[in-house]
Amino acid sequence: MNLNDLQQYIRYTIEQLSSTNGSAEFERICLYYARLRIHRNILPATGPVQAGGDQGRDFETFHTYLAQSEISHSSFLAADSTGSVAFACSLQKDPTKKNGKIASDVRVITGSGVKVERVYFFSSQDIPVAARHKVQDYVKKEFAIRLEIIDAQALALQLCDPDLFWIASQFLKVPSEFFPERSQENWYEKLKKEYQERKSPMTTFQEFEEVKSAIRHIYKKETLKSDLTFWFSKLDEVISNPSLSSQLVRKAIYEKFVASLVGLDFVEGQEENIEKYFSDFENHLATPDLEDAQILLSFCNNSVPFGRHKLSTDFLNQVTDRMDSLLCLLISKAHHPDNKAMLIEIRANFTLHDRRFGKDMVKNYSDFIDGLDELLECLEETHFFPISKLSDRLNEYIRIFLPLPVPIEDLEEITADVDDVYLKKGGMAVAGGKLRDRAMIYLKSGDYVKALKLLHELKLKWFNKDTEEGMIATCLSLSGVYHQTGLLLAAKYYALVAAYMAYKTRNTSITDKVALGIAMALDCDYQRGSWLSYLRLVPMLLGTHNMVTKDFDLYENGDSKRLLFYPATIFECSRRYIPQAMPILEETIQNVFGLKSHIQDCRDHLKENLDDAKLREKLDKSLTGSPFSDLGVYHEVLFNACGCDWYFTFRNDFATTAIAEEFISTFQILLAELSASDLHLLLGRARIHLERVQSGKYDIQEVEIEEEMAMLVKLSSFSGKTSADRHRYIFDQIVFAQGLLYQRSMLNKKNYEPLIAPLLKDQDVVSKVSFGQSYETIYGEFYDHNWYEPNRMVGVWTPFDASAKDMEENANFPARRGISSLYDPVDAQERIQIRIEKLKLVLSVSLPILTTQRWFMEMINELRADGWLDWQILHALGHAVVNHKVQHHKNFNSKRTDELRKRHLELFNKDESEWYQEINRNVLTLKQLRIELENMVPLAVLHAFGLESKSWRPEMQLIRDFLRDRFQFFEDGKDVSLFPDSGEGIKI
């Protein structure tokens, strides 16, 4: 819990004292606080006093007077060289009003006739500044003394200090784990030495809090766990001391058991302590005490299956029954929203860990969710409920339940609602941290889609709140996730955005993020083989480090690999494989801070220790693209996602590179966003060429490049002036980026649009793929516009061919395999039967004749041996026969494609006996039927599944594989035999 949330929680517990008749606790809080912060020699008004001299007699008289007054139990006093100092405290509301509690207490204090220099008044209420000044002026004028007021907010803030927090823990029952972990250097070693040297046993809450902080610091650290037995001996001093308060003993029992179980996995011998703890837990009704009891019970229950202790199941079930009844009773009687919310949360956690009747966490999940829903209903009404702590717990529960068979979306929805409540209460900074923590949980579990979704949500919230530091951190997190998932241009985009924002900000505390953003962008360029871009950024990274870091050491810094080893590898590859490119590389990297000489040292090392085989092996492992993919007239970008090798090319000049990288990053972001949807993409390589045009809108069309089908996308630079112009520009970019997906998708428009429509209708879709500033502007901050001259690249040839690279499948965004949700086995079989009956009519005359011919049946058997099914062969045969007759019919001479197609459909729906023409052996060749089977038949069945091919030259092998893997193309109808095994003929 952060300090701000801790202060608010302490403030809440102070307020609770009024409703629980906690005046005695408040008096002790104020007394101990005053002793530690105001005056060491403070005495309660009802306690003994010893003093000497005239001042001492006055003090003694004053002490006696207060002891006999009506405020004897809510006042205390001190004496110093200037006279007496009095203290008063009250839980009453509105103490500053005329003749209110402050005025009446001061009147009593001054009634002794002894001079009082100053009065301190502690209030459990928040006192506005104006009211404070008004009553102080009144006291000074009326009584001629100085009044100091410490209200609830001020007291709560002070109790957050490390040396005062024990007061909040003891008297306000604030869980000690709420206090942030200590940050002082070597504090643990100092504390351990202090307690090793002490002779007296531990007896106070303050000592317990110190020991507890030590145990919490070490019990999960393998190198320090050996110290636990020493600290447990200190807890035993408390547990075995009958004269100490039961509250302190219970805390020691709890701490020892939990730390022993979690830290050492050994709790034998503590059974008697546990039985003692639960013997009277109904007498400890403060919510922190109830929460401790619930947690301890859950630890006891959950460790039963592993035989960690000898507590009986009957005993634990009895305790569970008692706690169940107690929590239900307390919730029914709770009226204060904060108190009720805390009880409901305890009850929800209790429900989750209930082990009665053979239950476990999975079986309890639904009831747990119901409890959290109940908590959510009253959460907005709370004032000081620790929402930050609740959010942490919910994140932890998401981590626990992700691999379990439960509807995790229920918990995710509640967690998101808690975030919204936190935001409404002004906890933006902390809520942002919780969202990022949750994104990292999904990232570690391999759910990159959810991780990205949360980070984009966070980015949008930070951007709207104009919080630079949070926005930069979120962009860096997005870059990290995209990099980890192999979407390197999306990663580079967000890395440069973060670096740009950090560079432009006036906040010097985050200028180190410039170097971090540049470093992450460098990693992207190196890994995808864009090595000239890499070398252009290296001097900027070094310069940034020298600007930010005092006494920067090139070899000790974490970026030494990026600054030295990677550049040396690039130069060594060029020396061995592309020597003609060396002048370009030498010119690219500037010799700032002696960088070239340091790189040369690394080059010499690589030259001596890395032969060609090892160097190529290293490149294959570390690169997703090909080396020097940006060397030459055209820049190449290659990556795998969703089962496709996406191969982009574009001209290697500044303007084209900037808009092309932005477009590809948008495309990668869309791929990640839509990866959970089954777009039915055609697996294999998809080639896209990006071309920059001077003006106009985006355009997309299918073309042929080097005898390969490709998509040509025409892009133009952003030329607008307003944010609305930028929004339209990016939205057009999104539309055309998804157009590439549509072209690659096998879905027809009817089935595709429902998948893409929610994304395009999302009001925040532009914010997901874009930053406010144009990428060309950001790109220009880091890359020299003048360096890009295409003539430099003419004649430079690279032996590394990105188009021929064998890509590994992206495990983070793999291909969709398995049977499609569009596939219905019953419907598929019915369609095959309908197709067969229709084809029998089309071939009603020819087929019986052909099946008696030996040459024909030999051809059929050869096609069967190729793996083709009888119904597919029949389909190919029917298509070939009809096609031949259409083209050679004596009464039909048209060559127009549309008329031929129309005539073909007419004949395909007629009985052959109505238009029979003899088919001879020269018409039906094995080659012709194979062409029909490989091309026409797969295309003909697509529409039956809601599919279509958008290409005018389809990749038929990929389509056949697609139908085989996802629509049982070579399985359905396998048992249907349509052709005889010999030439006895076929019955029609």
N, C-alpha and C positions, 0 to 999 in steps of 0.2 A: 504494500500500500504506500502511495506517495504521501509526502508530509501534508499536503493540502487536504487530501481525503482523510488523513489521520486526525487533523485538527477538527474537521467537521464532525467526525465520528465522536471524538471526545466532547465536542460541544453538545452533541445529541445526548450523550450519557449524563452530562451535567444537567441538562433540561429534564431528564428522566427522574432526577432526584426529587423534584417537586411532587411528582405523581406517586412516588413510593415512600414518602415521608423520610427522605434521606438527609435530614438536616444534620444528623451526627456525622455522617460521612463527609458532607460538604465542609463542616467545621474542621475536620481533621485534614482534608485536602488543603484548605486555606492555611491552616497552621503549619503544615510541613512545607508548603510552598513558601510561606513568609520566612520561615527559618532559613531556607536555602537561598532565597533571593533577596530578602529585605533586611533581616536582622537575625543574627545567630542566637541572641539571648532572649528569645521569646518564651513567655509562660502563658498557659491558659489562665483565664480569670479565676477559675476555681481551684487552681493548684497551689502548692506551697511556694513561699518566696523568702529569700534571704538577701539582704542588701545592707550596706553601711553608709554612714555619713548622712548629711542633710538630704542629698539627692536620693539616697537609699530610703530614708524615712518617708520622703514624698512618694516614692515608688511603692513602698509597702502600704502606705495609706490608700493610695490609688488602687492597688491590688485588692485590698480588703473591701473597698467601696464597690468595685466592680463585681466581686464575688457575691455581694449581697443584693445586686441590682437585678432588674428583670432581664438583662441581656447577659447574665453570667455564663450561660452555656453557648453563647454565640459571639464571644469576644475573647481577645487575648491581648497581651501588652508586652512592651519591652522598654528598657531604659538605656539611654546613652548619655554622653556628656552634656547634651543640650536639653535633656529633659525626657519626659515620658512620651512614648509612641503607642497609640492604641489601634487595635484592629477589630473590625466588626464584619460579620458575614450574614447573608440572608438569602433565602429562597423565594422571598415574596416578589410578586410582580409589581412593576411600576414603582420602584423604590425612590425615584427622583421627584415624585409629585409633591405638592405642597403638603407639609406635615406627614410625608411618607416615611418609609423605614429609615432612610439615610438621616433625615432631619431629626427623627425621634431618637435614634441611636447616638448621634452626636450630642444631643441635648443631655442624655443620660451620662455620657462619657465626661462632659464638661461640668456636670453637676457636683463633682467631688470638691471643687475648689482648688484642686491641684492643677498646676499648669501642664497642659498637653501641647506638645509642639506640632503633632501631626496625627491625623486619623486616616487609616487605610480601610476602605470599605470594599468587600468582595460581594459581587452579585451573581446569581445564577442566570440573570437575564442579560440580553444585549442592550446596552444603553447608548442611544444616539449621541453624537458629539455635542449637539446643541443643548440637549438636556443635561449632559455632564457638566458643561461650562456653567449653565444656569445654577445648578445646585452647588457647585464649587464656589461661585460668587456669593451665593446666599450664606453658606457656612462661614466663609471668610468675613463677611460683613457682620453676621449675627453673633458669631462665637470667637472671632479673631484667631482662628486656627486654619491650618492648611489641610485640605481634603484631597486624598488620592483615591480614585475609583478604578478597580480592576473588575471588568465585567466578564461575562462568560466567554466571549470570543478571545479576549486577551489572555484569560486563564488557560483556555484550551490550547492556544498557540504556545504558551510557556511550557505546558505539560508535554509538548512534543519534543522538548530538549532531552537528550540522552540521560542526563543526571536527574531529571524529574519524572521521566516516563513511568518509573516504578510506582509513583503515586497514583497515576491514572490506572495502572494495572491492578493495584491492590484495592483502591477504594471505589473505582468506577468500573471495575471488572473488564477493562479493555484488554482483549487478547494480546499477549506480548508479541505474537508473531505479526501483528499489524505494524510493528515498528520497523522501519527500513533497516536493512542490514548495515552493520557498522562499516565505516569507511576509513577509520583512522589507521595509519600505518602501524603494523606490528601489535595491534591491540590484543590479539589473542595470546601471543607469547607473553606480553606484559601481565595480562590477567591470570594466566596459568601460573606464572612465577609468584604473583601475589598470593594466590590461594595455596600454593605449595608451602609458602613460608608462614602461613597463618597457623596459630595454635588453637584459637577459640573456634567452637563449632558454629555452623551457619544457623542463624535464627531469624533473619529479617527478610521481608519481601524484596528489598533492594538487593541483598546478596543473592537471593534466588534468581532474580532477573539477570544478574551478571552470569551466574552459572548456566542458566538456560540459554543465554545468548552464545556462550561458549559451546554448549552441546549442539545447538542448532547449526553452528558454524562448521562443526567437524563430522557430524554423524553420517554424512553421505560422501565424505572424502577419504579415499582409501589410505592416503598417507598419514591421516590424523586420527583414524578410528581407534588406534591403540590407546589414545588418551581418554576414551569414554569411561573406562573402568575407574579412573581417577575421579572424574566428575560425578560418576554414579555414587562414589563414596560420600561425596558432599551432599547429594540428595538424600542418601540414607541417614545422614545426621538429622535431617528434617523429619523424615518419615518415622524414625524411631523415637522422636522427642515428644512425649505426651503433653508437655506444657505449651506447645505451640498451637496456633489457631488451626482449626480443621481446614480452613480455606488454603492455607499455605501447605499443609500436609497433602491435600488432594492434588494440588498443582505439582508437587514433587512426584507423587505416585504416577500421575499422567505422563509427566515428562520422561521418567525413567522407563516406563513400559514402551512408549512409542519409540523412543530413541533406541532402546534395546532391540525391538522388533525390526525396525527399518535399518538401523545401522549394523547390528550384529546378527540378526535373524535368530535371536536366542532370548527367551523370556522365562525360562524355567526358574521356579523359585519365587516368582512374583504373584502367584495366585492369591495368596493371603492379602496382599496389598490391594488387588483388584476387588476382592470380595468386600474389603473395608471401604473402598471408594464407592461402590454401588450400594452399600448398606443404607445410606441415607441421602442419596442424590436428590430426593424430592425436597430436601430442606435447602437446596441451593438453586434458587429459581432465577437468578440473573441470567440473561441470555448467553453471555460468554461461558458461564458454568454449564448451562444446558448443552451448549454446542460442544464443549470439551467432553461431556459425558456421552453425547451421541457419537463423536469421533472415536473415543476410546472403545465404546461398545462395538463399533464397526470393525476396528482393528482386532478385537477379541473374536468376533464372529468369523471374519474372513481368514483368520489364521487357524481355525479349527481343523479344516480339511488337511492341513499340512502338519498337524500334531505338534504345534509350537508350544502349547501349554497344556495343563491338566484341568482346566476349568470345564465343568460338565456342561453338556448341551442343555440339560434341564435348568441349570443356574442361569445360563445366558438367555434362554427363552423366557424365564421369569422376569429377568431384568428388562428384556425387550417388551414384554407385556406391560410392565409398570411404566416404562418410558412412553410407550404408545398412548396409554391412558392419560398420562400427565400432559403430554404435548397437545392432545386433543382438547383437554380441559383448559389449558392456558390460552390456546388460540381462541376458543369460544368466549373467553372472558377479556381478551385483549381489546382495548379501544384505541390506544395511541397507534397511528399508522406505522411508525418506525418499529415499535416493539412487535406489532402483529406481523410485519413483514419478516423480521428476523426469526420469529417463531415458525412461520410458515416455511422459511428456507431450511431451518433445522429439521422440520418435519419431512420435507421433501428428501433431504439427504438421508434421514433415518429410514424412510421408505425404500430408497434405493438399496440400502445395505441390510435390509431385513432378511434374515435367513430362516425364519420360521416356515414350517410346512414345505421344506425342500426348495425354497425359492433361491434365485440368484439374481445378479444384476440384469441379465437379459429378461428374465421373467418379471422383474420389478420395473422395467423401463417405462411401461405405459403409465403406471401409477406415479412414477417419478415425474414424468412429463405433466401429468395432471396437477401435481404439487407445484411445479414451476409456473404453470398457467395461473394458478391461484395467486402465487407470489406476484406475477406480472400485473394482475388486476389491481393490486393495491400499491404498486411500486411508485407510480407518479404522485401519490399523495404523501409519500415520505419526504422528510426534510434532511435527515442526517444518516440515512441508511447507507452502508458502505457498498455502493454500486460497483466501484472499482474492484473490490474483492470478489463480488459476485461474478463479475465479468471474467476475472481470472479463473474462477472455479468452473464456469461454463466452458471456457476454452479448454481446460484440462479434461472435462467430461467429453468434449468433442474428440479430443485425442484418444481417450480411452475407448469410446464407442465406435470410432471409425471402422476398425476391423471386425466389429461384432455384427451379428445378424439382427439389427434393429433399424427402424425407419429414422435414420439420422437427421432427415430434413425437419422433423419435429423439433429437435433440439436446436438445429441451426436457425429455425424461425424464431424461437424464443430468444436465442442469443442476439439476433438482429434487433428484435424488439427492445431488449435491454439496452443495446447501443443507442437506439433512438431516444429512450428515456434519459440516458446519460447526456446525450447531446442537448436535449431540452433543458437540462439542469446546468448547462454551461461547461460540461466536461470534455470539450472538443479535443484538447491536447492528449488527455489520457485515453479517451475513447479511440482516438487515432492509433495510439500505441497498441491497444487491445486488438483492433482490426488487423494490424500488421502482425502481431503475435499469432493470431488465428490463421492468417495467410501462410505463415511459416509452418504451422502444424499441418496444413493441407499439403504444403510443398514437400515436407518430410515424408508424408504418407503416399506421395506420388500422385495426388489429385491436383494437377497443375491448373486445370480449368477453374476450380474453385479458388485456388490461390490467386490467380490472375483476376478473377471476378471481384474478390475482396479488395485487392490492391487498386483496381480501377475505381471501385466505389470510394475508397479512401482518397485517391487522387482527386476525384471530383469534389469531395467534401473539403479537402485542404484548399483546392483552387478557389472554391466559393468563399472560403473564410479568409483568403488572402494571407495564409500563413506560409511564408517562404521556406522556413526550415522543415516543416512537415511535408510540404510539397516536394522538396528536393529529396528528402529521405524516401518518400514513396516512389519517386521516379527511379531512384537507384535500386530500390527493391524490385520494381517492375523489370528493370534492365537485368537484374540478377536472375529472375525467374525465366525470362525469355531466353537468356543465354544458356541456362541450364537445360532448357527444352529444345535447344538447337535452332531457335528462330533468331538468328544473329543480327539481322538488320533491324528488327523490332527492338532488340536489346541495345544496339548501337544508338538508335533513335533516342531512347529514354536516357541513356548514359550521357549523350551530348546535351539533351535538354537540362539534365541535372547540373552538368558542368557550366552550361550557359547561365542558368539562374544563379548559381553560386558565384560566378564571375561578375555578374551584373549587380549583385546585392551589395548593400553597404554594411551588412552585418559581418564583421571580421571574424566572428566565432565560427562561421561555416565556410570560410574561404578554402579550407582543406578539402571540401567536397569538390572543388574544381579539379584537383589532382585525381581524386577517386573516380569522378565521371570520365575524365580523359583516359585513365587506366582501363576502365571497363570498356570504353569504345575501342581502345587499342587491342584488347583481347579478342573482340569481335572481328576486327579487320585481320588480325593475324590468323585466327582459326579458319576464316573462310578464304584465306589466300590472297586477300587484297593488300599486298605487301607494300606497294607504293604509297597507298593511303596510310599504312602503318608508319612508314618512315617519316611521313610529313608531320605526324603528331608527336613523335618521340621528343624532339627538342622542346615542344611546348610543355610536355609533361615534366621534363627536367627543369625547365625554367620555373614552372609553378612550384615544384618542390623547393627550389632555392629561394623562392619568394616567401613561402609559408613556413618552412622548417629551418630553425636555427641550426647552424653547423651541419648542414645536410651532408650525409655520407653516402655516396653513390653505391658503395658495395654493401653497406649494412642495411639500406632501406629495402622494404618489401617489394619495391618496384625495380630492383636491380635486374631481374630477369627480363622485364619489359624494356629496360633502357639499354641493356648490354647484350644478353644472350640471344634474344630474338632478332635484333638487328644484325648481330654477327652471323646468325644462321641464314638470314636473307642474303647477306653479301656473299657468304660462302656458296650458297646455292647458285647465285648468279655467276660467280667465278667458274664454277664447274660446268654449268649447263647453259647459261645465256651470257657469255662474256661481253657481247655487244651491248648489253643493258647496263654494264657497270658505270659508264659515265652518267647515265640518268640517275642511278641510285646514289652515286657520290654527290651529285648536285642536289638531290632531294634532302638529304639530312645535313643540317647546319652544324658547324663545329662549335656549338655553344658549350662553355665550361669544360673545354677539352674533351668533349664527348667522343669525337672520332678516334682519338688515340686510345681511349678505353675500349671502344668497340674493336679496334684493331687487335688489341691484346686477346680478346675473346675469339676473334677470327683465327688468329695464329693457333690457339688451343684446339679449336674445332678442326682445323686443317690437319693437325698432327694426330688427332685421336679419333676421327670419325671418317671411316671409309664410305664409299658410295652406297653400299648395301645397307649399312647402319643408318646413314643419313636418310635414305628413302624410306626405310622402315619407320624412322622417327616422324617423318612428315606424314606418312599414311595414318599413323596413330593420332597425331595432334591436329590434323586439318580435316575439315568437312568439305572444303572446296579444293581447288587445285592451286599450287603455288603460282604467284604472279598472275592471278586472274584479272588484275587491272592493268596489266602491261600489254600495250598494243592499242590499236585503233578502237577496239571494242572491249568493253568491260563485261565480265561474266560473273553471274551469281548463281550458285547451285546449292540447293538444300533439299532435304527429304522431310515430308510431313504428310500424314494421312494417307500413306501408301503411294504417294507420287514423288517422283524426282522433278522438282520445279527448276527449270533451267531458263534463266533470264539473261538476255544480252541487251546492251545499249551502248551508244557512242561514248567514248571516254573523254568527255569535256566537262567543264565545271557545271554548267547549267543543267545538262542532261543527267549527270551523275547525281546532283542534288535532288532533282524531282524524281529520278528513278529510284533512288534509295528510299525516299519518302513513300513512293507508291508501293514498293516491295515491302516496306515495314508495315504499311496499312494492310497489305494482303496477308502478311504473316499474323498480324493481330486478329484479322478476321478468321483465319484458319484455326487459331487457338480458340476463338470465341465460338466457332461453329463445330468444333471437333466432337462435341457431345452429340451432335445431330448426325444421323446417317444420310449423308448427301449422295451415297451410291457413286462415289468417284471411281472413274476408270483408272485402275492402277497402272503404273508405268511412268514413262517420262513425258512431261508436258513442257513444250518449248514456247517461250513468250519473248517476243522482241519489243522493246520499248523505244519509241521514237518521239523526240521532242519536236513540236511544231511551234511556230512563232506566236500564233494566237488561235483562238477557237476553243471549242469544248473537247472533252475527251471523246475518243472514238475507239472502237474495238472491232476487229474483223479477222477472219481466218485466211491465212496466206500460205504459200509454199516457199520454204527457205531451204536451199541446198537439198532438194528432193525430200524434204521432211515437212509435214504439216505443222504450222505454228500459229499462235495468236499474235496479231500485231495490235499493240495498244499505243495510241497517239496521245501524248501528254503535252500540256503547256504549263509554263510557270505561272505562279500566282501573281496577278496584276491588279487585284482589287485594293481597296483602301480601308474598308470598314470591317468590323468583326463579322457582320452579316455576310459580306463578300467572302471572307475566309471560311465561314461556316458552309456556304454553298459550294465553294471550291472543294473542301474536304468531303462533303457529302457526295459530290459527283465522283470523287476518287473512290469512295467506299462502294458506290453503285457499280463502277466499272471493275473494281477489284473483285467483287462478288460475281461479276459477269464472267470472269475467268473460271470461277468455280462452277457456274451454271454450264459453261461450255464443256467442262470436264465431267460434270455430273451426268449419269445415265438416266436420271429422273426426267419425266416430262414436266412441262410447265405446271400442270395441275398439282403434281406431287411435290415439286420443288418450292413453289411460292410459299406454302405454309411454313416451311422451315426457315426461309430467309426473311419473311415479312416482319416477324417480331423484332428482329435486329434493325431493320431499316426504319421501323416505326418508333424505335427507342429514342426518346428525346436526348438521351445522353450518349448516343452512339458516336457522334463526332468527337466528344470529349475523350472517349476511350482510345481513339486512334490519333489524336492530335493535341498539340500544345498550342497555346494562344498565338505564339509567334510562328512565322513560316519557317519550314525546315531549311529552305535556301538561305535565309538570314542566319540561322543558327550554324549551318554548315560553313558559311562564309567567315564566321568568327574563328574557326579552327583550321580552315584550309585556305591557302593562298589562291585567289581567283586567277592571278597572272601565271601561276605555275602550269595550269592546264593549257597546253598547246598540242593539238592532235599531231602536228608535224613531228614532235619529239618521238612519237610512238611509231611512225611509219618505218617499215623495214625491220622492226624488232619482232623476232619470232620466238615463241616459247614452245618447248617440247612437251609441256604439260597441257593436255587437252581436257578441259573441264567437261565437254560434252561426252567424252568417252569414259569418264570416271564412274566406277561401279560404287554406287551409294549404298550405305547400310540403312536399313529401315530405322526411322526415328522411333525409339521405344516409348518416348513420352507422348507422341501423337501417332500411334501405329495405324496401319491400314484396317479398315473394317472388313472382317472376314466372317464366315458363318452364314447361315441361312438368313435371308432378308426378312424383315417384318412384312414386306409386301407379298411374300410368297405364301400361298395357300395350297397345300398338297392335294386336297380334294378338288379344288378349282383347276389346278394344273392338269390333273388326270382327265377331268371332264373336257377341258379344252383340247387335249390331245385326241380324245375320242371324236370330238366334233370335227377336228381337223382331218382325221383319218376318213370319216364318212364323207366329208366334202371332197377330198382328193380321190376317193373311189369313184365318185360321179365324174370328176374331171377326167379320169383315166378309165372310165367304164368299158371302153372298147380296146384301148391300147394295152392296158395292163395284163389281161388274160392272155393276150397274144405274146407279149414280151416274156412273160414268166415261163413260157414253153421253149424259149430260145436259150441254148446253152451259153452262148457268149454273154447274154444278159445276166444270167444267174451267176456266172463266174465274176462278172463285174460287181454284182450285189454282194457276193461273199467277200470280195476284196475290200469293199467299203465297210462291211461289217468288221473285218479284221482291223481296219483303221480305227475302229471305236465308234463308228456312227451307228445310231439306232435305226430300226426299220421305219419308224414313223418319220424320222428326219430324212431318210433316203427317199421315202415316198413323196415327201414334200418337195425335195429337190427335183425328183423325176417329174412331178406335176408342173412345177415352175418351168423346167426346161422344155417340156412338151408344149405348154401353152405359149411360151415365149417364141418358140420356133414357128408355131402355126400363125401367130399374130404377124410375125415378120415376113412370112411367105404366103399368106392367104392371097389368092388371086383377085379378090374383090376389095382388098385393103392395101393401099399403096402409100399411105401417109408416113412421113418420117419424123413428124413432130413428136417430141417426148411426151407432152401431155395427152395427145391423142392415142399414142401407143399404150400409155399407162391405162387410159380409160378403157381401151379395147381389151387389154390384158385382164382387167378386173371383170369385165363382162363375161369373157369366156371362162374365167376361173369360177364363176357361179352357175355355169351351165353343164348339163349332162353331155358327155363327149359324143354320145350317139347322135346329137343334134348338129354337130359340126366336125365330124370325124375326118381326119386326114392321116394317111399312112405315115408311120414313123419308122425310118430304117436305121441301120446300124451306124451310119455316118453321122446321124444327128445326136445320138446318145453315146457319147464317149466317156471313158473313165475320167478324163481330164475335165470335161464339161461338168460332170456331176460333182466332182470335187470342188470346182469353183462355186457351184450353186450351194453346196453344203457348207463351205467355209465362209461364204458371204451372205447369200440371200436368206438362207434358213434362219441363222441367228438374228438377222435384222427383222425378219418377218414375225418372230415371236416376241419382240420387245414390247410392243404395244399392249400385249395381253397382261403384262405385269406393271403397266404404268410407266414404261421406260421409253427412251428414244435416244438415238445418236444424233448429235447436232452437227457433226462434221460432214462435209461433202466428200471426204475420202476417209471413211472410218478405219480405225485400227482393229481389224477384224480378229486377229489373234487375241488381243487384249479383251475384246468383247466376248469371244468364246470362253476365255478363262473366267471372265466375270460371271457369265451365265452358269457355267459349271459350278463355281464355288458358292454362288449365292442363290441360285434358282434351280438347282438340281437338273440342269439341262441334259446331262448325260446319265441321269438316273431315272427320271420319270419316263415311263413307257418302255423301260428296259425289258419287261416281261411280255411285251406285245410283239408277236411274230406275224408279219404281213406277207413274207415271201417264202415259198416252199424251199426245202433243202435240196430238192431235185426238180426236174423239169416237168412234173405232172400237172402243172398249171395252178392257178389260184381262182378261188370261187369269189365272184363279185355278186 
